[in-house]
């Protein structure tokens, strides 16, 4: 939904970030509603937002979803941003992905999960939210994949 600048000024958001020219924010109201209904609030945010959340609450659980391969990442980007400026948009998003992957590897609070098969990914994320414990082997595999993605993205951008 479109937000008025007065919403931003009145601090109705947990965090707000400008990404790729668009303004994104997470409503405080949605978190209050989830708490009132004894539900777990889930937010789809970037690494900047995660840092904000980590400072706000020690109950924050950060899950970093990774594509299973560079080729699948490119396919997902093309599908999502497949318009006239596709190459430019994809390169911008790959640069962002590169920064976010570096952030994943720097921060130990992330639970890294490979988003390959939807049902399995949902099950893994659910287990993490219930226990705040990653499957160490899966987390390690995802972090290895992150390193490979960094290499692949760097090579692609330098071509």
DSSP file (Angstrom, degrees, kcal/mol; ACC not computed):
  #  RESIDUE AA STRUCTURE BP1 BP2  ACC     N-H-->O    O-->H-N    N-H-->O    O-->H-N    TCO  KAPPA ALPHA  PHI   PSI    X-CA   Y-CA   Z-CA
    1    1 A X              0   0    0      0, 0.0     2,-0.2     0, 0.0     0, 0.0   0.000 360.0 360.0 360.0 147.5    0.0    0.0    0.0
    2    2 A X        -     0   0    0      1,-0.0     2,-0.4     0, 0.0     0, 0.0  -0.532 360.0-152.6 -72.4 136.1    1.1    3.6   -0.7
    3    3 A X        -     0   0    0     -2,-0.2     2,-0.2     3,-0.0    -1,-0.0  -0.882   9.1-127.6-113.7 144.2    2.1    5.4    2.5
    4    4 A X    >>  -     0   0    0     -2,-0.4     4,-1.2     1,-0.1     3,-1.0  -0.528  26.1-115.9 -82.0 154.7    2.0    9.1    3.1
    5    5 A X  H 3> S+     0   0    0      1,-0.3     4,-2.4     2,-0.2     5,-0.2   0.809 116.4  64.1 -61.7 -27.5    5.1   10.9    4.3
    6    6 A X  H 3> S+     0   0    0      1,-0.2     4,-2.0     2,-0.2    -1,-0.3   0.843  97.1  56.4 -64.9 -31.6    3.2   11.6    7.6
    7    7 A X  H <4>S+     0   0    0     -3,-1.0     5,-1.9     2,-0.2    -1,-0.2   0.920 109.5  45.6 -62.0 -43.2    3.1    7.8    8.2
    8    8 A X  H ><5S+     0   0    0     -4,-1.2     3,-1.2     1,-0.2     5,-0.2   0.910 113.2  49.2 -66.8 -42.0    6.9    7.7    8.0
    9    9 A X  H 3<5S+     0   0    0     -4,-2.4    -1,-0.2     1,-0.2    -2,-0.2   0.815 106.2  56.1 -68.4 -30.3    7.3   10.8   10.2
   10   10 A X  T 3<5S-     0   0    0     -4,-2.0    -1,-0.2    -5,-0.2    -2,-0.2   0.401 111.8-119.6 -85.0   4.8    5.0    9.4   12.8
   11   11 A X  T < 5 +     0   0    0     -3,-1.2    -3,-0.2    -4,-0.2    -2,-0.1   0.892  60.3 150.9  61.5  44.0    7.1    6.3   13.1
   12   12 A X      < +     0   0    0     -5,-1.9    16,-2.5    16,-0.1    17,-0.6   0.312  55.0  76.0 -83.4   8.5    4.4    3.9   12.1
   13   13 A X  E     -A   27   0A   0     14,-0.3    14,-0.3    -5,-0.2     3,-0.1  -0.933  69.6-146.8-125.3 144.5    7.0    1.6   10.7
   14   14 A X  E    S-     0   0A   0     12,-3.3     2,-0.3    -2,-0.4    -1,-0.1   0.910  91.3  -9.4 -67.9 -43.9    9.5   -0.8   12.3
   15   15 A X  E     -A   26   0A   0     11,-0.6    11,-2.0    -3,-0.1     2,-0.4  -0.989  61.0-161.9-153.8 152.9   11.9    0.0    9.5
   16   16 A X  E     +A   25   0A   0     -2,-0.3     2,-0.3     9,-0.2     9,-0.2  -0.999  13.9 174.5-138.2 137.5   11.9    1.9    6.2
   17   17 A X  E     -A   24   0A   0      7,-2.8     7,-3.0    -2,-0.4     2,-0.6  -0.999  28.7-134.3-144.4 145.2   14.4    1.6    3.4
   18   18 A X  E     +A   23   0A   0     -2,-0.3     2,-0.4     5,-0.2     5,-0.2  -0.896  32.6 177.0 -98.1 119.6   14.8    2.9   -0.1
   19   19 A X  E >   -A   22   0A   0      3,-3.1     3,-2.2    -2,-0.6    -2,-0.1  -0.987  64.6 -16.0-131.1 124.2   15.8    0.0   -2.4
   20   20 A X  T 3  S-     0   0    0     -2,-0.4    -1,-0.1     1,-0.3     3,-0.1   0.849 129.0 -52.3  52.4  37.4   16.2    0.3   -6.2
   21   21 A X  T 3  S+     0   0    0      1,-0.3     2,-0.4    -3,-0.0    -1,-0.3   0.418 118.3 107.8  83.5  -2.6   14.3    3.6   -6.1
   22   22 A X  E <   -A   19   0A   0     -3,-2.2    -3,-3.1     2,-0.0     2,-0.5  -0.852  65.7-130.5-109.7 145.8   11.3    2.2   -4.3
   23   23 A X  E     -A   18   0A   0     -2,-0.4     2,-0.4    -5,-0.2    -5,-0.2  -0.841  28.3-178.4 -97.0 125.6   10.4    2.9   -0.6
   24   24 A X  E     +A   17   0A   0     -7,-3.0    -7,-2.8    -2,-0.5     2,-0.3  -0.933   4.9 167.4-123.3 145.8    9.7   -0.2    1.5
   25   25 A X  E     -A   16   0A   0     -2,-0.4     2,-0.5    -9,-0.2    -9,-0.2  -0.991  31.0-128.0-154.2 160.5    8.6   -0.4    5.1
   26   26 A X  E     -A   15   0A   0    -11,-2.0   -12,-3.3    -2,-0.3   -11,-0.6  -0.959  31.5-126.9-115.3 121.4    7.3   -2.7    7.7
   27   27 A X  E  >  -A   13   0A   0     -2,-0.5     4,-1.0   -14,-0.3   -14,-0.3  -0.439   3.5-149.7 -71.7 131.6    4.2   -1.6    9.6
   28   28 A X  H  > S+     0   0    0    -16,-2.5     4,-2.2     1,-0.2     3,-0.3   0.859  97.9  64.6 -63.2 -36.1    4.3   -1.6   13.4
   29   29 A X  H  > S+     0   0    0    -17,-0.6     4,-2.5     1,-0.2    -1,-0.2   0.868  96.8  54.4 -57.6 -40.0    0.6   -2.2   13.4
   30   30 A X  H  > S+     0   0    0     -3,-0.2     4,-2.1     1,-0.2    -1,-0.2   0.879 109.2  47.7 -64.7 -37.1    1.0   -5.6   11.7
   31   31 A X  H  X S+     0   0    0     -4,-1.0     4,-2.4    -3,-0.3    -1,-0.2   0.894 111.5  49.8 -70.7 -39.2    3.4   -6.8   14.4
   32   32 A X  H  X S+     0   0    0     -4,-2.2     4,-2.5     2,-0.2    -2,-0.2   0.906 110.8  50.8 -63.6 -40.7    1.0   -5.6   17.1
   33   33 A X  H  X S+     0   0    0     -4,-2.5     4,-1.8     2,-0.2    -2,-0.2   0.920 110.4  48.7 -62.7 -44.6   -1.8   -7.4   15.4
   34   34 A X  H  <>S+     0   0    0     -4,-2.1     5,-3.2     2,-0.2    -2,-0.2   0.924 112.3  48.5 -61.9 -44.9    0.2  -10.7   15.2
   35   35 A X  H ><5S+     0   0    0     -4,-2.4     3,-1.6     1,-0.2    -2,-0.2   0.919 109.5  52.4 -61.8 -43.8    1.2  -10.4   18.9
   36   36 A X  H 3<5S+     0   0    0     -4,-2.5    -1,-0.2     1,-0.3    -2,-0.2   0.847 112.9  45.0 -60.4 -35.2   -2.4   -9.8   19.9
   37   37 A X  T 3<5S-     0   0    0     -4,-1.8    -1,-0.3    -5,-0.2    -2,-0.2   0.256 115.2-116.7 -92.8  11.3   -3.5  -12.9   18.0
   38   38 A X  T < 5S+     0   0    0     -3,-1.6     2,-0.3     1,-0.2    -3,-0.2   0.872  70.4 137.1  54.1  41.9   -0.6  -14.9   19.5
   39   39 A X      < -     0   0    0     -5,-3.2     2,-0.5    -6,-0.1    -1,-0.2  -0.721  60.7-109.2-111.8 164.1    0.9  -15.4   16.0
   40   40 A X        -     0   0    0     -2,-0.3     2,-0.4    -3,-0.1    89,-0.0  -0.832  32.0-135.3 -92.0 126.7    4.4  -15.2   14.7
   41   41 A X        -     0   0    0     -2,-0.5     2,-0.4   -10,-0.1   -10,-0.1  -0.683  19.6-164.5 -83.0 133.4    5.0  -12.1   12.5
   42   42 A X        -     0   0    0     -2,-0.4     2,-0.4     2,-0.0    -2,-0.0  -0.972   5.4-172.9-120.5 132.5    6.9  -12.8    9.3
   43   43 A X        -     0   0    0     -2,-0.4     2,-0.9     2,-0.0   -17,-0.0  -0.979  22.0-143.3-128.2 139.7    8.5  -10.1    7.3
   44   44 A X        +     0   0    0     -2,-0.4     2,-0.3     0, 0.0    -2,-0.0  -0.853  47.9 148.2 -98.6  97.8   10.2  -10.2    3.9
   45   45 A X        -     0   0    0     -2,-0.9     2,-0.1     1,-0.1    -2,-0.0  -0.840  44.2-113.0-133.0 165.0   13.0   -7.7    4.3
   46   46 A X     >  -     0   0    0     -2,-0.3     4,-2.0     1,-0.1     3,-0.2  -0.259  47.0 -87.6 -89.4-177.9   16.5   -7.0    3.2
   47   47 A X  H  > S+     0   0    0      1,-0.2     4,-2.0     2,-0.2     5,-0.1   0.809 126.1  57.6 -65.6 -30.3   19.7   -7.1    5.3
   48   48 A X  H  > S+     0   0    0      1,-0.2     4,-1.7     2,-0.2    -1,-0.2   0.938 108.5  46.9 -62.0 -45.3   19.3   -3.5    6.3
   49   49 A X  H  > S+     0   0    0      1,-0.2     4,-2.4     2,-0.2    -2,-0.2   0.885 107.9  55.6 -63.7 -39.4   15.9   -4.3    7.7
   50   50 A X  H  X S+     0   0    0     -4,-2.0     4,-2.8     1,-0.2    -1,-0.2   0.917 104.8  53.2 -60.6 -43.2   17.2   -7.3    9.5
   51   51 A X  H  X S+     0   0    0     -4,-2.0     4,-1.4     1,-0.2    -1,-0.2   0.909 109.2  49.7 -58.5 -40.9   19.8   -5.2   11.3
   52   52 A X  H  X S+     0   0    0     -4,-1.7     4,-1.2     1,-0.2    -2,-0.2   0.928 111.9  47.7 -62.5 -45.0   17.0   -2.8   12.4
   53   53 A X  H  X S+     0   0    0     -4,-2.4     4,-2.2     1,-0.2     3,-0.4   0.896 106.9  56.4 -62.8 -41.2   15.0   -5.8   13.7
   54   54 A X  H  < S+     0   0    0     -4,-2.8    -1,-0.2     1,-0.3    -2,-0.2   0.839 108.3  48.4 -63.0 -32.0   18.0   -7.3   15.5
   55   55 A X  H  < S+     0   0    0     -4,-1.4    -1,-0.3    -3,-0.2    -2,-0.2   0.758 112.0  50.4 -76.6 -25.0   18.4   -4.0   17.4
   56   56 A X  H  < S+     0   0    0     -4,-1.2     2,-0.4    -3,-0.4    -2,-0.2   0.840 120.5  13.5 -82.8 -34.7   14.7   -3.9   18.4
   57   57 A X    ><  -     0   0    0     -4,-2.2     3,-1.1     1,-0.1    -1,-0.2  -0.992  47.4-150.0-150.5 135.7   14.2   -7.3   19.8
   58   58 A X  T 3  S+     0   0    0     -2,-0.4    -4,-0.1     1,-0.2    -1,-0.1   0.452  99.3  69.5 -80.2   0.8   16.3  -10.3   20.9
   59   59 A X  T 3  S+     0   0    0      2,-0.1    -1,-0.2    -5,-0.0     2,-0.2   0.404  71.2 120.6 -94.5   0.8   13.4  -12.5   19.8
   60   60 A X    <   -     0   0    0     -3,-1.1     2,-0.5    -7,-0.2   -10,-0.0  -0.465  47.1-162.2 -68.4 132.7   14.1  -11.8   16.1
   61   61 A X        -     0   0    0     -2,-0.2     2,-0.6     2,-0.0    49,-0.1  -0.977   6.4-156.0-116.9 117.9   14.9  -14.9   14.1
   62   62 A X  E     -b  110   0B   0     47,-0.7    49,-2.6    -2,-0.5     2,-0.5  -0.847   9.9-174.2-101.7 119.8   16.6  -14.0   10.7
   63   63 A X  E     -b  111   0B   0     -2,-0.6     2,-0.6    47,-0.2    49,-0.2  -0.958   8.9-158.3-113.3 126.5   16.2  -16.6    7.9
   64   64 A X  E     -b  112   0B   0     47,-2.5    49,-2.7    -2,-0.5     2,-0.4  -0.917   9.8-153.0-107.6 112.9   18.2  -15.9    4.7
   65   65 A X  E     -b  113   0B   0     -2,-0.6     2,-0.4    47,-0.2    49,-0.2  -0.728  12.0-167.4 -90.1 131.6   16.7  -17.8    1.7
   66   66 A X  E     -b  114   0B   0     47,-2.9    49,-3.8    -2,-0.4     2,-0.1  -0.896  23.3-117.3-116.2 145.2   19.1  -18.7   -1.1
   67   67 A X        -     0   0    0     -2,-0.4    49,-0.2    47,-0.2    82,-0.1  -0.481  30.9-118.0 -71.2 154.6   18.4  -19.9   -4.6
   68   68 A X  S    S+     0   0    0     47,-0.5     2,-0.3    -2,-0.1    -1,-0.1   0.685  88.2   0.3 -70.9 -16.2   19.8  -23.4   -5.3
   69   69 A X  S  > S-     0   0    0      1,-0.1     4,-2.0    47,-0.0     5,-0.1  -0.985  70.4-107.7-162.0 164.6   22.1  -22.1   -8.0
   70   70 A X  H  > S+     0   0    0     -2,-0.3     4,-2.7     2,-0.2     5,-0.2   0.892 118.2  55.5 -63.9 -40.2   23.2  -19.1   -9.9
   71   71 A X  H  > S+     0   0    0      1,-0.2     4,-2.2     2,-0.2    -1,-0.2   0.899 108.8  46.6 -61.3 -41.0   21.3  -20.2  -13.0
   72   72 A X  H  > S+     0   0    0      2,-0.2     4,-2.7     1,-0.2    -1,-0.2   0.882 109.7  54.8 -69.5 -37.5   18.1  -20.5  -11.1
   73   73 A X  H  X S+     0   0    0     -4,-2.0     4,-2.5     2,-0.2    -2,-0.2   0.944 109.4  47.2 -57.7 -48.3   18.8  -17.0   -9.5
   74   74 A X  H  X S+     0   0    0     -4,-2.7     4,-2.7     1,-0.2    -2,-0.2   0.909 112.1  50.4 -60.3 -42.7   19.1  -15.6  -13.1
   75   75 A X  H  X S+     0   0    0     -4,-2.2     4,-2.3     2,-0.2    -1,-0.2   0.903 110.7  48.5 -62.5 -41.9   15.9  -17.3  -14.1
   76   76 A X  H  X S+     0   0    0     -4,-2.7     4,-2.3     2,-0.2    -2,-0.2   0.905 112.9  48.1 -65.7 -41.2   14.0  -16.0  -11.1
   77   77 A X  H  X S+     0   0    0     -4,-2.5     4,-3.2     2,-0.2    -2,-0.2   0.924 112.0  49.1 -64.3 -43.9   15.2  -12.5  -11.8
   78   78 A X  H  < S+     0   0    0     -4,-2.7     4,-0.4     1,-0.2    -2,-0.2   0.895 112.6  48.3 -63.0 -39.6   14.4  -12.7  -15.5
   79   79 A X  H  < S+     0   0    0     -4,-2.3     3,-0.4    -5,-0.2    -1,-0.2   0.899 118.3  40.0 -66.9 -40.5   10.9  -13.9  -14.6
   80   80 A X  H  < S+     0   0    0     -4,-2.3    -2,-0.2     1,-0.2    -1,-0.2   0.870 130.6  25.9 -78.2 -37.4   10.3  -11.2  -12.1
   81   81 A X  S  < S+     0   0    0     -4,-3.2     2,-2.2    -5,-0.2    -1,-0.2  -0.097  77.0 143.2-119.2  34.2   11.9   -8.3  -13.9
   82   82 A X        +     0   0    0     -3,-0.4     2,-0.2    -4,-0.4    -4,-0.1  -0.407  35.9 110.5 -79.6  67.1   11.5   -9.4  -17.5
   83   83 A X  S >  S-     0   0    0     -2,-2.2     3,-1.7     0, 0.0     6,-0.1  -0.576  86.0 -64.3-125.9-166.8   10.8   -6.1  -19.2
   84   84 A X  T 3  S+     0   0    0      1,-0.3     3,-0.3    -2,-0.2    -2,-0.0   0.798 130.7  44.5 -54.4 -38.6   12.7   -3.7  -21.6
   85   85 A X  T 3> S+     0   0    0      1,-0.2     4,-3.0     2,-0.1    -1,-0.3  -0.056  75.3 135.9 -96.6  33.5   15.5   -2.9  -19.2
   86   86 A X  H <>  +     0   0    0     -3,-1.7     4,-3.2     1,-0.2     5,-0.3   0.879  68.0  47.5 -52.2 -51.0   16.1   -6.5  -18.2
   87   87 A X  H  > S+     0   0    0     -3,-0.3     4,-2.4     1,-0.2    -1,-0.2   0.924 115.5  45.5 -60.3 -44.5   19.9   -6.5  -18.3
   88   88 A X  H  > S+     0   0    0      2,-0.2     4,-2.2     1,-0.2    -2,-0.2   0.937 116.0  46.0 -63.1 -46.9   20.2   -3.3  -16.4
   89   89 A X  H  X S+     0   0    0     -4,-3.0     4,-2.4     1,-0.2    -2,-0.2   0.908 112.6  50.2 -63.4 -43.0   17.7   -4.3  -13.8
   90   90 A X  H  X S+     0   0    0     -4,-3.2     4,-2.5    -5,-0.3    -1,-0.2   0.920 110.3  50.1 -62.9 -43.4   19.2   -7.8  -13.4
   91   91 A X  H  X S+     0   0    0     -4,-2.4     4,-2.1    -5,-0.3    -1,-0.2   0.901 110.1  50.3 -62.5 -40.7   22.7   -6.3  -13.0
   92   92 A X  H  X S+     0   0    0     -4,-2.2     4,-1.9     1,-0.2    -1,-0.2   0.928 113.7  45.3 -61.7 -44.6   21.4   -3.9  -10.3
   93   93 A X  H  X S+     0   0    0     -4,-2.4     4,-2.7     1,-0.2    -2,-0.2   0.834 109.9  54.4 -71.0 -32.0   19.8   -6.7   -8.4
   94   94 A X  H  X S+     0   0    0     -4,-2.5     4,-2.4     2,-0.2    -1,-0.2   0.889 107.0  51.3 -67.4 -37.8   22.8   -9.0   -8.8
   95   95 A X  H  X S+     0   0    0     -4,-2.1     4,-1.9     2,-0.2    -2,-0.2   0.909 111.6  47.7 -63.6 -40.8   25.0   -6.2   -7.2
   96   96 A X  H  X S+     0   0    0     -4,-1.9     4,-2.5     2,-0.2    -2,-0.2   0.928 110.7  51.3 -63.6 -44.6   22.5   -6.0   -4.3
   97   97 A X  H  X S+     0   0    0     -4,-2.7     4,-2.8     1,-0.2     5,-0.2   0.893 107.0  54.7 -59.1 -40.4   22.5   -9.8   -4.0
   98   98 A X  H  X S+     0   0    0     -4,-2.4     4,-1.9     1,-0.2    -1,-0.2   0.928 109.9  45.6 -60.0 -46.4   26.3   -9.8   -3.9
   99   99 A X  H  X S+     0   0    0     -4,-1.9     4,-1.9     1,-0.2    -1,-0.2   0.899 113.7  49.5 -63.5 -40.4   26.2   -7.3   -1.0
  100  100 A X  H  X S+     0   0    0     -4,-2.5     4,-2.4     2,-0.2    -2,-0.2   0.875 108.2  52.6 -69.8 -36.1   23.5   -9.3    0.8
  101  101 A X  H  X S+     0   0    0     -4,-2.8     4,-2.0     2,-0.2    -1,-0.2   0.897 108.7  50.6 -65.2 -39.2   25.4  -12.6    0.4
  102  102 A X  H  X S+     0   0    0     -4,-1.9     4,-1.4    -5,-0.2    -1,-0.2   0.904 109.6  51.3 -62.4 -40.1   28.5  -11.0    2.0
  103  103 A X  H  X S+     0   0    0     -4,-1.9     4,-1.9     1,-0.2     3,-0.3   0.910 106.5  54.4 -63.7 -42.6   26.3   -9.8    4.8
  104  104 A X  H  < S+     0   0    0     -4,-2.4     6,-0.3     1,-0.2    -1,-0.2   0.930 109.6  46.9 -53.9 -47.5   25.0  -13.3    5.3
  105  105 A X  H  < S+     0   0    0     -4,-2.0    -1,-0.2     1,-0.2    -2,-0.2   0.749 112.8  49.8 -72.1 -22.7   28.5  -14.7    5.6
  106  106 A X  H  < S+     0   0    0     -4,-1.4     2,-0.5    -3,-0.3    -1,-0.2   0.787 102.9  67.0 -82.1 -29.4   29.5  -11.9    8.1
  107  107 A X    ><  -     0   0    0     -4,-1.9     3,-0.6    -3,-0.2    -1,-0.1  -0.812  57.6-165.6-105.2 128.3   26.6  -12.3   10.5
  108  108 A X  T 3  S+     0   0    0     -2,-0.5    -1,-0.1     1,-0.2    -4,-0.1   0.552  80.0  77.0 -86.1  -7.9   26.1  -15.4   12.6
  109  109 A X  T 3  S+     0   0    0      2,-0.1   -47,-0.7   -48,-0.0     2,-0.3   0.630  75.1  96.8 -79.3 -10.6   22.5  -14.5   13.5
  110  110 A X  E <   -b   62   0B   0     -3,-0.6     2,-0.7    -6,-0.3   -47,-0.2  -0.567  64.4-148.6 -78.9 140.9   21.2  -15.6   10.1
  111  111 A X  E     -b   63   0B   0    -49,-2.6   -47,-2.5    -2,-0.3     2,-0.4  -0.954  23.2-145.7-100.5 112.3   19.8  -19.1    9.5
  112  112 A X  E     +b   64   0B   0     -2,-0.7     2,-0.4   -49,-0.2    30,-0.3  -0.677  21.9 178.2 -87.5 130.9   20.7  -19.9    5.9
  113  113 A X  E     -b   65   0B   0    -49,-2.7   -47,-2.9    -2,-0.4     2,-0.6  -0.998  28.0-131.5-135.9 131.3   18.2  -22.0    3.9
  114  114 A X  E     -b   66   0B   0     -2,-0.4     2,-1.4   -49,-0.2     3,-0.3  -0.738  18.0-148.2 -82.8 121.5   18.4  -23.1    0.3
  115  115 A X        +     0   0    0    -49,-3.8   -47,-0.5    -2,-0.6     3,-0.1  -0.665  54.3 122.6 -93.7  81.4   15.0  -22.3   -1.3
  116  116 A X  S    S+     0   0    0     -2,-1.4     2,-0.6     1,-0.3    -1,-0.2   0.837  70.7  28.9-105.0 -61.2   14.8  -25.1   -3.8
  117  117 A X  S  > S-     0   0    0     -3,-0.3     4,-2.7     1,-0.1    -1,-0.3  -0.931  74.5-142.0-110.8 120.8   11.6  -27.1   -3.1
  118  118 A X  H  > S+     0   0    0     -2,-0.6     4,-2.8     1,-0.2     5,-0.2   0.867  96.9  47.9 -53.7 -49.7    8.8  -25.0   -1.6
  119  119 A X  H  > S+     0   0    0      1,-0.2     4,-2.2     2,-0.2    -1,-0.2   0.905 115.1  46.0 -61.6 -41.5    7.3  -27.6    0.8
  120  120 A X  H  > S+     0   0    0     -3,-0.3     4,-2.6     2,-0.2    -1,-0.2   0.903 112.5  50.9 -67.0 -41.1   10.8  -28.5    2.2
  121  121 A X  H  X S+     0   0    0     -4,-2.7     4,-2.7     2,-0.2     5,-0.2   0.932 110.8  48.6 -62.1 -45.7   11.8  -24.8    2.5
  122  122 A X  H  X S+     0   0    0     -4,-2.8     4,-2.5    -5,-0.2    -1,-0.2   0.909 111.7  49.8 -60.5 -42.5    8.6  -24.1    4.4
  123  123 A X  H  X S+     0   0    0     -4,-2.2     4,-2.3    -5,-0.2    -2,-0.2   0.925 111.9  48.0 -61.9 -45.0    9.2  -27.1    6.7
  124  124 A X  H  X S+     0   0    0     -4,-2.6     4,-2.1     2,-0.2    -2,-0.2   0.925 113.1  47.1 -62.9 -45.6   12.8  -26.0    7.4
  125  125 A X  H  X S+     0   0    0     -4,-2.7     4,-2.5     1,-0.2    -1,-0.2   0.895 110.6  52.9 -64.8 -39.7   11.7  -22.4    8.1
  126  126 A X  H  X S+     0   0    0     -4,-2.5     4,-1.9    -5,-0.2    -1,-0.2   0.925 108.9  49.5 -60.7 -44.1    8.9  -23.6   10.4
  127  127 A X  H  X S+     0   0    0     -4,-2.3     4,-2.0     1,-0.2     6,-0.4   0.893 110.6  50.7 -62.3 -39.6   11.4  -25.7   12.4
  128  128 A X  H  X S+     0   0    0     -4,-2.1     4,-3.2     1,-0.2    -1,-0.2   0.921 110.3  48.9 -64.6 -43.0   13.7  -22.7   12.7
  129  129 A X  H  < S+     0   0    0     -4,-2.5    -1,-0.2     1,-0.2    -2,-0.2   0.832 114.2  46.5 -67.6 -30.2   10.9  -20.5   14.0
  130  130 A X  H  < S+     0   0    0     -4,-1.9    -1,-0.2    -5,-0.2    -2,-0.2   0.834 131.0  18.5 -78.3 -32.8    9.8  -23.1   16.5
  131  131 A X  H  < S-     0   0    0     -4,-2.0    -2,-0.2     2,-0.2    -3,-0.2   0.607  84.9-136.3-113.8 -16.1   13.3  -23.9   17.9
  132  132 A X  S  < S+     0   0    0     -4,-3.2     2,-0.4    -5,-0.3    -4,-0.2   0.791  72.0 115.9  54.8  30.1   15.5  -21.0   16.8
  133  133 A X        -     0   0    0     -6,-0.4    -1,-0.2    -5,-0.2    -2,-0.2  -0.994  58.0-144.1-128.0 127.3   18.0  -23.7   15.9
  134  134 A X        -     0   0    0     -2,-0.4     2,-0.9    -3,-0.1     3,-0.1  -0.467  30.4-104.7 -81.2 161.0   19.2  -24.4   12.4
  135  135 A X     >  -     0   0    0      1,-0.2     4,-3.0    -2,-0.1     5,-0.3  -0.812  37.0-146.5 -77.1 112.0   20.0  -27.8   11.0
  136  136 A X  H  > S+     0   0    0     -2,-0.9     4,-2.3     1,-0.2    -1,-0.2   0.849  93.4  48.9 -57.0 -39.2   23.8  -27.3   11.2
  137  137 A X  H  > S+     0   0    0      2,-0.2     4,-2.3     1,-0.2    -1,-0.2   0.929 114.2  45.1 -67.3 -44.8   24.5  -29.4    8.1
  138  138 A X  H  > S+     0   0    0      2,-0.2     4,-2.4     1,-0.2    -2,-0.2   0.901 113.4  50.8 -64.8 -40.8   21.9  -27.6    6.0
  139  139 A X  H  X S+     0   0    0     -4,-3.0     4,-2.3     2,-0.2    -2,-0.2   0.915 110.6  48.8 -62.6 -43.4   23.1  -24.2    7.3
  140  140 A X  H  X S+     0   0    0     -4,-2.3     4,-2.0    -5,-0.3    -2,-0.2   0.902 111.2  49.9 -64.0 -41.8   26.6  -25.1    6.4
  141  141 A X  H  X S+     0   0    0     -4,-2.3     4,-2.3     1,-0.2    -2,-0.2   0.905 110.7  50.2 -62.7 -41.3   25.6  -26.2    2.9
  142  142 A X  H  X S+     0   0    0     -4,-2.4     4,-2.2   -30,-0.3    -2,-0.2   0.893 109.7  50.1 -65.6 -39.4   23.7  -23.0    2.4
  143  143 A X  H  X S+     0   0    0     -4,-2.3     4,-1.7     2,-0.2    -1,-0.2   0.859 109.7  51.1 -68.6 -34.2   26.7  -20.9    3.4
  144  144 A X  H  X S+     0   0    0     -4,-2.0     4,-1.9     2,-0.2    -2,-0.2   0.914 109.6  50.6 -65.0 -42.0   28.9  -22.9    1.0
  145  145 A X  H  X S+     0   0    0     -4,-2.3     4,-3.0     1,-0.2    -2,-0.2   0.899 105.3  56.9 -61.2 -40.6   26.4  -22.2   -1.7
  146  146 A X  H  X S+     0   0    0     -4,-2.2     4,-2.2     1,-0.2    -1,-0.2   0.902 105.9  50.2 -57.9 -41.6   26.5  -18.5   -0.7
  147  147 A X  H  X S+     0   0    0     -4,-1.7     4,-1.9     2,-0.2    -1,-0.2   0.903 111.8  47.7 -62.9 -41.1   30.2  -18.5   -1.4
  148  148 A X  H  X S+     0   0    0     -4,-1.9     4,-2.8     2,-0.2    -2,-0.2   0.903 110.0  52.2 -66.9 -40.9   29.7  -20.1   -4.7
  149  149 A X  H  X S+     0   0    0     -4,-3.0     4,-3.1     2,-0.2     5,-0.3   0.893 106.5  54.0 -62.1 -39.6   27.0  -17.6   -5.6
  150  150 A X  H  X S+     0   0    0     -4,-2.2     4,-2.4    -5,-0.2    -1,-0.2   0.935 111.3  45.4 -59.1 -46.3   29.3  -14.7   -4.8
  151  151 A X  H  X S+     0   0    0     -4,-1.9     4,-2.4     2,-0.2    -2,-0.2   0.931 115.1  47.2 -62.5 -45.7   31.9  -16.2   -7.2
  152  152 A X  H  X S+     0   0    0     -4,-2.8     4,-2.4     2,-0.2    -2,-0.2   0.908 113.6  46.7 -64.4 -43.8   29.3  -16.7   -9.9
  153  153 A X  H  X S+     0   0    0     -4,-3.1     4,-2.8     2,-0.2     5,-0.2   0.915 112.1  51.0 -65.3 -42.7   27.7  -13.3   -9.6
  154  154 A X  H  X S+     0   0    0     -4,-2.4     4,-1.6    -5,-0.3    -2,-0.2   0.930 111.7  47.1 -60.8 -45.7   31.2  -11.6   -9.6
  155  155 A X  H  < S+     0   0    0     -4,-2.4     4,-0.4     1,-0.2    -1,-0.2   0.915 112.9  49.7 -60.8 -43.9   32.2  -13.5  -12.7
  156  156 A X  H >< S+     0   0    0     -4,-2.4     3,-1.1     1,-0.2    -2,-0.2   0.922 111.9  46.9 -62.5 -45.7   28.9  -12.6  -14.4
  157  157 A X  H 3< S+     0   0    0     -4,-2.8    -1,-0.2     1,-0.2    -2,-0.2   0.777 111.7  51.8 -70.0 -25.2   29.1   -8.9  -13.6
  158  158 A X  T 3<        0   0    0     -4,-1.6    -1,-0.2    -5,-0.2    -2,-0.2   0.417 360.0 360.0 -89.7   1.6   32.8   -8.8  -14.7
  159  159 A X    <         0   0    0     -3,-1.1    -1,-0.2    -4,-0.4    -2,-0.1   0.501 360.0 360.0 -69.3 360.0   32.0  -10.3  -18.1
